[in-house]
C-alpha cells in the first residue's frame, strides 16, 4: 500500500508530532506510515484523511500486482 501522508502533512505545514497528536498516535507511528513500514487500521486511516480534509482513497492507494 502506498500513501501520500508525508506530502499531505507537509502541504498542511504540520510536523509529525502535530499530526500524531491530531489523530491520537505516536510520532513514530506517523513516521512508520510515511515510510511504508506500517499499514494503519481503517480507523486511523479515516482519522488521518479527516485531518487533511481528504477522502481515505485520496491518501492511501492499494497497489495491485498482475
PDB file of N, CA, C and O in Angstrom:
ATOM      1  N   UNK A   1       0.848  -1.169   0.000  1.00  0.00           N
ATOM      2  CA  UNK A   1       0.000   0.000   0.000  1.00  0.00           C
ATOM      3  C   UNK A   1       0.896   1.234   0.000  1.00  0.00           C
ATOM      4  O   UNK A   1       1.833   1.339   0.791  1.00  0.00           O
ATOM      5  N   UNK A   2       0.596   2.147  -0.884  1.00  0.00           N
ATOM      6  CA  UNK A   2       1.305   3.431  -0.955  1.00  0.00           C
ATOM      7  C   UNK A   2       0.441   4.501  -0.307  1.00  0.00           C
ATOM      8  O   UNK A   2      -0.779   4.362  -0.215  1.00  0.00           O
ATOM      9  N   UNK A   3       1.088   5.566   0.140  1.00  0.00           N
ATOM     10  CA  UNK A   3       0.315   6.660   0.717  1.00  0.00           C
ATOM     11  C   UNK A   3       1.008   7.991   0.456  1.00  0.00           C
ATOM     12  O   UNK A   3       2.187   8.048   0.108  1.00  0.00           O
ATOM     13  N   UNK A   4       0.240   9.047   0.634  1.00  0.00           N
ATOM     14  CA  UNK A   4       0.766  10.398   0.452  1.00  0.00           C
ATOM     15  C   UNK A   4       0.730  11.178   1.772  1.00  0.00           C
ATOM     16  O   UNK A   4       0.592  12.401   1.771  1.00  0.00           O
ATOM     17  N   UNK A   5       0.854  10.471   2.883  1.00  0.00           N
ATOM     18  CA  UNK A   5       0.769  11.104   4.200  1.00  0.00           C
ATOM     19  C   UNK A   5       1.837  12.185   4.353  1.00  0.00           C
ATOM     20  O   UNK A   5       1.531  13.296   4.784  1.00  0.00           O
ATOM     21  N   UNK A   6       3.074  11.875   4.007  1.00  0.00           N
ATOM     22  CA  UNK A   6       4.147  12.858   4.181  1.00  0.00           C
ATOM     23  C   UNK A   6       3.876  14.113   3.353  1.00  0.00           C
ATOM     24  O   UNK A   6       4.010  15.230   3.853  1.00  0.00           O
ATOM     25  N   UNK A   7       3.497  13.932   2.096  1.00  0.00           N
ATOM     26  CA  UNK A   7       3.240  15.066   1.213  1.00  0.00           C
ATOM     27  C   UNK A   7       2.070  15.918   1.723  1.00  0.00           C
ATOM     28  O   UNK A   7       2.144  17.146   1.725  1.00  0.00           O
ATOM     29  N   UNK A   8       0.998  15.256   2.151  1.00  0.00           N
ATOM     30  CA  UNK A   8      -0.165  15.984   2.670  1.00  0.00           C
ATOM     31  C   UNK A   8       0.174  16.698   3.976  1.00  0.00           C
ATOM     32  O   UNK A   8      -0.269  17.822   4.213  1.00  0.00           O
ATOM     33  N   UNK A   9       0.954  16.043   4.809  1.00  0.00           N
ATOM     34  CA  UNK A   9       1.357  16.644   6.087  1.00  0.00           C
ATOM     35  C   UNK A   9       2.190  17.901   5.839  1.00  0.00           C
ATOM     36  O   UNK A   9       1.981  18.930   6.480  1.00  0.00           O
ATOM     37  N   UNK A  10       3.129  17.807   4.912  1.00  0.00           N
ATOM     38  CA  UNK A  10       3.962  18.961   4.592  1.00  0.00           C
ATOM     39  C   UNK A  10       3.133  20.077   3.951  1.00  0.00           C
ATOM     40  O   UNK A  10       3.357  21.257   4.220  1.00  0.00           O
ATOM     41  N   UNK A  11       2.182  19.696   3.108  1.00  0.00           N
ATOM     42  CA  UNK A  11       1.305  20.682   2.473  1.00  0.00           C
ATOM     43  C   UNK A  11       0.515  21.469   3.531  1.00  0.00           C
ATOM     44  O   UNK A  11       0.288  22.670   3.384  1.00  0.00           O
ATOM     45  N   UNK A  12       0.103  20.773   4.594  1.00  0.00           N
ATOM     46  CA  UNK A  12      -0.641  21.408   5.688  1.00  0.00           C
ATOM     47  C   UNK A  12       0.283  22.077   6.709  1.00  0.00           C
ATOM     48  O   UNK A  12      -0.171  22.664   7.691  1.00  0.00           O
ATOM     49  N   UNK A  13       1.596  21.974   6.451  1.00  0.00           N
ATOM     50  CA  UNK A  13       2.614  22.543   7.340  1.00  0.00           C
ATOM     51  C   UNK A  13       2.493  22.006   8.764  1.00  0.00           C
ATOM     52  O   UNK A  13       2.550  22.756   9.738  1.00  0.00           O
ATOM     53  N   UNK A  14       2.325  20.688   8.859  1.00  0.00           N
ATOM     54  CA  UNK A  14       2.266  20.013  10.151  1.00  0.00           C
ATOM     55  C   UNK A  14       3.540  19.207  10.358  1.00  0.00           C
ATOM     56  O   UNK A  14       4.097  18.650   9.411  1.00  0.00           O
ATOM     57  N   UNK A  15       3.993  19.152  11.599  1.00  0.00           N
ATOM     58  CA  UNK A  15       5.097  18.247  11.929  1.00  0.00           C
ATOM     59  C   UNK A  15       4.511  16.854  12.159  1.00  0.00           C
ATOM     60  O   UNK A  15       3.296  16.685  12.272  1.00  0.00           O
ATOM     61  N   UNK A  16       5.394  15.867  12.226  1.00  0.00           N
ATOM     62  CA  UNK A  16       4.936  14.517  12.549  1.00  0.00           C
ATOM     63  C   UNK A  16       4.291  14.503  13.931  1.00  0.00           C
ATOM     64  O   UNK A  16       3.294  13.814  14.147  1.00  0.00           O
ATOM     65  N   UNK A  17       4.852  15.253  14.857  1.00  0.00           N
ATOM     66  CA  UNK A  17       4.307  15.316  16.223  1.00  0.00           C
ATOM     67  C   UNK A  17       2.903  15.916  16.199  1.00  0.00           C
ATOM     68  O   UNK A  17       1.997  15.394  16.849  1.00  0.00           O
ATOM     69  N   UNK A  18       2.719  16.992  15.467  1.00  0.00           N
ATOM     70  CA  UNK A  18       1.409  17.640  15.404  1.00  0.00           C
ATOM     71  C   UNK A  18       0.357  16.723  14.802  1.00  0.00           C
ATOM     72  O   UNK A  18      -0.758  16.633  15.317  1.00  0.00           O
ATOM     73  N   UNK A  19       0.701  16.040  13.711  1.00  0.00           N
ATOM     74  CA  UNK A  19      -0.253  15.109  13.103  1.00  0.00           C
ATOM     75  C   UNK A  19      -0.551  13.961  14.057  1.00  0.00           C
ATOM     76  O   UNK A  19      -1.703  13.552  14.199  1.00  0.00           O
ATOM     77  N   UNK A  20       0.475  13.445  14.704  1.00  0.00           N
ATOM     78  CA  UNK A  20       0.292  12.354  15.666  1.00  0.00           C
ATOM     79  C   UNK A  20      -0.684  12.758  16.768  1.00  0.00           C
ATOM     80  O   UNK A  20      -1.557  11.976  17.146  1.00  0.00           O
ATOM     81  N   UNK A  21      -0.534  13.979  17.283  1.00  0.00           N
ATOM     82  CA  UNK A  21      -1.437  14.452  18.328  1.00  0.00           C
ATOM     83  C   UNK A  21      -2.868  14.599  17.811  1.00  0.00           C
ATOM     84  O   UNK A  21      -3.825  14.292  18.521  1.00  0.00           O
ATOM     85  N   UNK A  22      -3.006  15.068  16.578  1.00  0.00           N
ATOM     86  CA  UNK A  22      -4.342  15.226  15.986  1.00  0.00           C
ATOM     87  C   UNK A  22      -5.094  13.902  15.869  1.00  0.00           C
ATOM     88  O   UNK A  22      -6.307  13.850  16.069  1.00  0.00           O
ATOM     89  N   UNK A  23      -4.362  12.830  15.544  1.00  0.00           N
ATOM     90  CA  UNK A  23      -5.016  11.543  15.302  1.00  0.00           C
ATOM     91  C   UNK A  23      -4.846  10.543  16.444  1.00  0.00           C
ATOM     92  O   UNK A  23      -5.357   9.426  16.371  1.00  0.00           O
ATOM     93  N   UNK A  24      -4.128  10.941  17.504  1.00  0.00           N
ATOM     94  CA  UNK A  24      -4.023  10.103  18.696  1.00  0.00           C
ATOM     95  C   UNK A  24      -3.065   8.943  18.630  1.00  0.00           C
ATOM     96  O   UNK A  24      -3.335   7.873  19.175  1.00  0.00           O
ATOM     97  N   UNK A  25      -1.924   9.153  17.953  1.00  0.00           N
ATOM     98  CA  UNK A  25      -0.890   8.108  17.902  1.00  0.00           C
ATOM     99  C   UNK A  25       0.457   8.745  18.216  1.00  0.00           C
ATOM    100  O   UNK A  25       0.537   9.948  18.468  1.00  0.00           O
ATOM    101  N   UNK A  26       1.507   7.944  18.200  1.00  0.00           N
ATOM    102  CA  UNK A  26       2.849   8.462  18.456  1.00  0.00           C
ATOM    103  C   UNK A  26       3.464   9.021  17.174  1.00  0.00           C
ATOM    104  O   UNK A  26       3.016   8.717  16.069  1.00  0.00           O
ATOM    105  N   UNK A  27       4.490   9.836  17.347  1.00  0.00           N
ATOM    106  CA  UNK A  27       5.225  10.349  16.194  1.00  0.00           C
ATOM    107  C   UNK A  27       5.859   9.202  15.411  1.00  0.00           C
ATOM    108  O   UNK A  27       5.943   9.246  14.184  1.00  0.00           O
ATOM    109  N   UNK A  28       6.303   8.176  16.134  1.00  0.00           N
ATOM    110  CA  UNK A  28       6.918   7.020  15.491  1.00  0.00           C
ATOM    111  C   UNK A  28       5.936   6.314  14.561  1.00  0.00           C
ATOM    112  O   UNK A  28       6.322   5.813  13.505  1.00  0.00           O
ATOM    113  N   UNK A  29       4.664   6.276  14.958  1.00  0.00           N
ATOM    114  CA  UNK A  29       3.644   5.657  14.108  1.00  0.00           C
ATOM    115  C   UNK A  29       3.498   6.435  12.810  1.00  0.00           C
ATOM    116  O   UNK A  29       3.427   5.839  11.734  1.00  0.00           O
ATOM    117  N   UNK A  30       3.451   7.761  12.900  1.00  0.00           N
ATOM    118  CA  UNK A  30       3.345   8.589  11.692  1.00  0.00           C
ATOM    119  C   UNK A  30       4.558   8.361  10.805  1.00  0.00           C
ATOM    120  O   UNK A  30       4.417   8.195   9.593  1.00  0.00           O
ATOM    121  N   UNK A  31       5.748   8.352  11.394  1.00  0.00           N
ATOM    122  CA  UNK A  31       6.975   8.098  10.635  1.00  0.00           C
ATOM    123  C   UNK A  31       6.910   6.752   9.922  1.00  0.00           C
ATOM    124  O   UNK A  31       7.249   6.653   8.743  1.00  0.00           O
ATOM    125  N   UNK A  32       6.475   5.719  10.637  1.00  0.00           N
ATOM    126  CA  UNK A  32       6.387   4.377  10.047  1.00  0.00           C
ATOM    127  C   UNK A  32       5.387   4.317   8.904  1.00  0.00           C
ATOM    128  O   UNK A  32       5.624   3.628   7.912  1.00  0.00           O
ATOM    129  N   UNK A  33       4.283   5.022   9.027  1.00  0.00           N
ATOM    130  CA  UNK A  33       3.298   5.083   7.948  1.00  0.00           C
ATOM    131  C   UNK A  33       3.910   5.783   6.739  1.00  0.00           C
ATOM    132  O   UNK A  33       3.759   5.322   5.608  1.00  0.00           O
ATOM    133  N   UNK A  34       4.600   6.895   6.977  1.00  0.00           N
ATOM    134  CA  UNK A  34       5.184   7.674   5.884  1.00  0.00           C
ATOM    135  C   UNK A  34       6.222   6.893   5.090  1.00  0.00           C
ATOM    136  O   UNK A  34       6.346   7.093   3.882  1.00  0.00           O
ATOM    137  N   UNK A  35       6.969   6.007   5.745  1.00  0.00           N
ATOM    138  CA  UNK A  35       7.983   5.229   5.027  1.00  0.00           C
ATOM    139  C   UNK A  35       7.467   3.846   4.615  1.00  0.00           C
ATOM    140  O   UNK A  35       8.240   2.969   4.230  1.00  0.00           O
ATOM    141  N   UNK A  36       6.165   3.674   4.705  1.00  0.00           N
ATOM    142  CA  UNK A  36       5.503   2.427   4.280  1.00  0.00           C
ATOM    143  C   UNK A  36       5.963   1.191   5.048  1.00  0.00           C
ATOM    144  O   UNK A  36       6.011   0.092   4.495  1.00  0.00           O
ATOM    145  N   UNK A  37       6.301   1.375   6.321  1.00  0.00           N
ATOM    146  CA  UNK A  37       6.670   0.244   7.181  1.00  0.00           C
ATOM    147  C   UNK A  37       5.493  -0.219   8.028  1.00  0.00           C
ATOM    148  O   UNK A  37       5.546  -1.278   8.652  1.00  0.00           O
ATOM    149  N   UNK A  38       4.436   0.579   8.046  1.00  0.00           N
ATOM    150  CA  UNK A  38       3.266   0.261   8.866  1.00  0.00           C
ATOM    151  C   UNK A  38       2.012   0.634   8.093  1.00  0.00           C
ATOM    152  O   UNK A  38       1.896   1.744   7.574  1.00  0.00           O
ATOM    153  N   UNK A  39       1.075  -0.302   8.021  1.00  0.00           N
ATOM    154  CA  UNK A  39      -0.213  -0.046   7.378  1.00  0.00           C
ATOM    155  C   UNK A  39      -1.210   0.272   8.490  1.00  0.00           C
ATOM    156  O   UNK A  39      -1.482  -0.576   9.340  1.00  0.00           O
ATOM    157  N   UNK A  40      -1.751   1.478   8.488  1.00  0.00           N
ATOM    158  CA  UNK A  40      -2.661   1.867   9.572  1.00  0.00           C
ATOM    159  C   UNK A  40      -3.995   1.140   9.504  1.00  0.00           C
ATOM    160  O   UNK A  40      -4.405   0.658   8.448  1.00  0.00           O
ATOM    161  N   UNK A  41      -4.657   1.070  10.641  1.00  0.00           N
ATOM    162  CA  UNK A  41      -6.001   0.491  10.701  1.00  0.00           C
ATOM    163  C   UNK A  41      -6.960   1.369   9.905  1.00  0.00           C
ATOM    164  O   UNK A  41      -6.635   2.500   9.543  1.00  0.00           O
ATOM    165  N   UNK A  42      -8.125   0.837   9.646  1.00  0.00           N
ATOM    166  CA  UNK A  42      -9.151   1.608   8.945  1.00  0.00           C
ATOM    167  C   UNK A  42      -9.490   2.872   9.732  1.00  0.00           C
ATOM    168  O   UNK A  42      -9.609   3.954   9.158  1.00  0.00           O
ATOM    169  N   UNK A  43      -9.641   2.733  11.032  1.00  0.00           N
ATOM    170  CA  UNK A  43      -9.995   3.886  11.869  1.00  0.00           C
ATOM    171  C   UNK A  43      -8.906   4.951  11.813  1.00  0.00           C
ATOM    172  O   UNK A  43      -9.209   6.135  11.663  1.00  0.00           O
ATOM    173  N   UNK A  44      -7.651   4.551  11.931  1.00  0.00           N
ATOM    174  CA  UNK A  44      -6.556   5.509  11.863  1.00  0.00           C
ATOM    175  C   UNK A  44      -6.470   6.138  10.476  1.00  0.00           C
ATOM    176  O   UNK A  44      -6.204   7.334  10.354  1.00  0.00           O
ATOM    177  N   UNK A  45      -6.687   5.357   9.450  1.00  0.00           N
ATOM    178  CA  UNK A  45      -6.691   5.887   8.075  1.00  0.00           C
ATOM    179  C   UNK A  45      -7.754   6.969   7.907  1.00  0.00           C
ATOM    180  O   UNK A  45      -7.508   7.998   7.278  1.00  0.00           O
ATOM    181  N   UNK A  46      -8.922   6.733   8.467  1.00  0.00           N
ATOM    182  CA  UNK A  46     -10.013   7.712   8.397  1.00  0.00           C
ATOM    183  C   UNK A  46      -9.631   8.976   9.156  1.00  0.00           C
ATOM    184  O   UNK A  46      -9.872  10.083   8.675  1.00  0.00           O
ATOM    185  N   UNK A  47      -9.038   8.821  10.339  1.00  0.00           N
ATOM    186  CA  UNK A  47      -8.624   9.980  11.133  1.00  0.00           C
ATOM    187  C   UNK A  47      -7.577  10.817  10.397  1.00  0.00           C
ATOM    188  O   UNK A  47      -7.637  12.046  10.404  1.00  0.00           O
ATOM    189  N   UNK A  48      -6.623  10.140   9.766  1.00  0.00           N
ATOM    190  CA  UNK A  48      -5.584  10.855   9.022  1.00  0.00           C
ATOM    191  C   UNK A  48      -6.201  11.604   7.845  1.00  0.00           C
ATOM    192  O   UNK A  48      -5.903  12.779   7.631  1.00  0.00           O
ATOM    193  N   UNK A  49      -7.048  10.936   7.090  1.00  0.00           N
ATOM    194  CA  UNK A  49      -7.699  11.580   5.945  1.00  0.00           C
ATOM    195  C   UNK A  49      -8.516  12.785   6.401  1.00  0.00           C
ATOM    196  O   UNK A  49      -8.487  13.839   5.765  1.00  0.00           O
ATOM    197  N   UNK A  50      -9.234  12.628   7.490  1.00  0.00           N
ATOM    198  CA  UNK A  50     -10.054  13.723   8.022  1.00  0.00           C
ATOM    199  C   UNK A  50      -9.178  14.908   8.436  1.00  0.00           C
ATOM    200  O   UNK A  50      -9.551  16.062   8.222  1.00  0.00           O
ATOM    201  N   UNK A  51      -8.017  14.625   9.028  1.00  0.00           N
ATOM    202  CA  UNK A  51      -7.094  15.688   9.436  1.00  0.00           C
ATOM    203  C   UNK A  51      -6.632  16.510   8.236  1.00  0.00           C
ATOM    204  O   UNK A  51      -6.334  17.698   8.359  1.00  0.00           O
ATOM    205  N   UNK A  52      -6.576  15.856   7.069  1.00  0.00           N
ATOM    206  CA  UNK A  52      -6.162  16.540   5.848  1.00  0.00           C
ATOM    207  C   UNK A  52      -7.338  17.091   5.045  1.00  0.00           C
ATOM    208  O   UNK A  52      -7.139  17.787   4.049  1.00  0.00           O
ATOM    209  N   UNK A  53      -8.565  16.779   5.477  1.00  0.00           N
ATOM    210  CA  UNK A  53      -9.733  17.208   4.730  1.00  0.00           C
ATOM    211  C   UNK A  53      -9.868  16.483   3.408  1.00  0.00           C
ATOM    212  O   UNK A  53     -10.346  17.051   2.425  1.00  0.00           O
ATOM    213  N   UNK A  54      -9.445  15.219   3.383  1.00  0.00           N
ATOM    214  CA  UNK A  54      -9.458  14.400   2.159  1.00  0.00           C
ATOM    215  C   UNK A  54     -10.206  13.101   2.403  1.00  0.00           C
ATOM    216  O   UNK A  54     -10.542  12.765   3.538  1.00  0.00           O
ATOM    217  N   UNK A  55     -10.465  12.371   1.313  1.00  0.00           N
ATOM    218  CA  UNK A  55     -11.031  11.024   1.403  1.00  0.00           C
ATOM    219  C   UNK A  55      -9.891  10.039   1.642  1.00  0.00           C
ATOM    220  O   UNK A  55      -8.756  10.280   1.231  1.00  0.00           O
ATOM    221  N   UNK A  56     -10.199   8.942   2.303  1.00  0.00           N
ATOM    222  CA  UNK A  56      -9.180   7.914   2.577  1.00  0.00           C
ATOM    223  C   UNK A  56      -8.509   7.472   1.282  1.00  0.00           C
ATOM    224  O   UNK A  56      -7.288   7.325   1.233  1.00  0.00           O
ATOM    225  N   UNK A  57      -9.296   7.262   0.243  1.00  0.00           N
ATOM    226  CA  UNK A  57      -8.737   6.770  -1.021  1.00  0.00           C
ATOM    227  C   UNK A  57      -7.857   7.805  -1.725  1.00  0.00           C
ATOM    228  O   UNK A  57      -7.121   7.466  -2.652  1.00  0.00           O
ATOM    229  N   UNK A  58      -7.931   9.070  -1.289  1.00  0.00           N
ATOM    230  CA  UNK A  58      -7.030  10.092  -1.828  1.00  0.00           C
ATOM    231  C   UNK A  58      -5.659  10.029  -1.159  1.00  0.00           C
ATOM    232  O   UNK A  58      -4.674  10.516  -1.713  1.00  0.00           O
ATOM    233  N   UNK A  59      -5.595   9.438   0.015  1.00  0.00           N
ATOM    234  CA  UNK A  59      -4.349   9.361   0.784  1.00  0.00           C
ATOM    235  C   UNK A  59      -3.678   7.992   0.647  1.00  0.00           C
ATOM    236  O   UNK A  59      -2.459   7.900   0.507  1.00  0.00           O
ATOM    237  N   UNK A  60      -4.488   6.936   0.688  1.00  0.00           N
ATOM    238  CA  UNK A  60      -3.958   5.572   0.675  1.00  0.00           C
ATOM    239  C   UNK A  60      -4.357   4.864  -0.609  1.00  0.00           C
ATOM    240  O   UNK A  60      -5.534   4.828  -0.971  1.00  0.00           O
ATOM    241  N   UNK A  61      -3.372   4.302  -1.293  1.00  0.00           N
ATOM    242  CA  UNK A  61      -3.594   3.606  -2.554  1.00  0.00           C
ATOM    243  C   UNK A  61      -3.133   2.150  -2.434  1.00  0.00           C
ATOM    244  O   UNK A  61      -2.001   1.876  -2.036  1.00  0.00           O
ATOM    245  N   UNK A  62      -4.015   1.238  -2.779  1.00  0.00           N
ATOM    246  CA  UNK A  62      -3.664  -0.173  -2.786  1.00  0.00           C
ATOM    247  C   UNK A  62      -2.981  -0.489  -4.099  1.00  0.00           C
ATOM    248  O   UNK A  62      -3.527  -0.226  -5.170  1.00  0.00           O
ATOM    249  N   UNK A  63      -1.787  -1.055  -4.016  1.00  0.00           N
ATOM    250  CA  UNK A  63      -1.076  -1.445  -5.217  1.00  0.00           C
ATOM    251  C   UNK A  63      -1.544  -2.825  -5.643  1.00  0.00           C
ATOM    252  O   UNK A  63      -1.509  -3.775  -4.860  1.00  0.00           O
ATOM    253  N   UNK A  64      -1.980  -2.925  -6.888  1.00  0.00           N
ATOM    254  CA  UNK A  64      -2.462  -4.201  -7.409  1.00  0.00           C
ATOM    255  C   UNK A  64      -1.403  -4.756  -8.346  1.00  0.00           C
ATOM    256  O   UNK A  64      -0.996  -4.097  -9.303  1.00  0.00           O
ATOM    257  N   UNK A  65      -0.960  -5.975  -8.061  1.00  0.00           N
ATOM    258  CA  UNK A  65       0.035  -6.599  -8.934  1.00  0.00           C
ATOM    259  C   UNK A  65      -0.671  -7.562  -9.882  1.00  0.00           C
ATOM    260  O   UNK A  65      -1.651  -8.213  -9.518  1.00  0.00           O
ATOM    261  N   UNK A  66      -0.168  -7.635 -11.063  1.00  0.00           N
ATOM    262  CA  UNK A  66      -0.773  -8.508 -12.097  1.00  0.00           C
ATOM    263  C   UNK A  66      -0.311  -9.934 -11.962  1.00  0.00           C
ATOM    264  O   UNK A  66      -0.720 -10.792 -12.745  1.00  0.00           O
TER     265      UNK A  66
END
